[in-house]
Amino acid sequence: LPPQTWGNDRFVRFMKHDEGESFRGVQGFRQGLLTFLGVPLDLRNTNGLRAAVNTFGKFHHWISDDPYLVRSLVFASFFEDV
């Protein structure tokens, strides 16, 4: 939609609920548990896993006290593969 005047040289632009950056109301969007295998130990922290997940979804949290160092369990939001 075109920008609407809001006064004092300000404008607002309305977008459809299923378009635009960071939309969540679209069918096919999921939240779930991801398993990363073989993450190097120096990258096996919140910032390293967040950087990896944010390339395709949204990082929520991870299980940092998992006794198996070969895997990292991450809770995230991501698009369903259609």
QUIJO-V197218 format. One line per field, one symbol per residue. phi: phi as a letter, one per 30 degrees, with the letter a starting at -180 (. if undefined). burial: I if it has 9 or more other ideal C-beta (glycine too) atoms within 8 Angstrom, else O. A space follows every 50 residues. Layout:
# QUIJO-V197218
phi = ???
burial = ???
This chain:
# QUIJO-V197218
phi = .ddcdcjhhcbbbcbddcbjdidbccdjcbcacccccideddcdbedddd dddddbabdcabcdcddcddbbcbcacadddc
burial = OOOIOOOOOOOOOOOOOOOOOOIOOOOOIOOOOIOIOOIOOOIIOOOIII OIIIOOIOIOOIOOOIOOOOIIIIIIIIOOOO
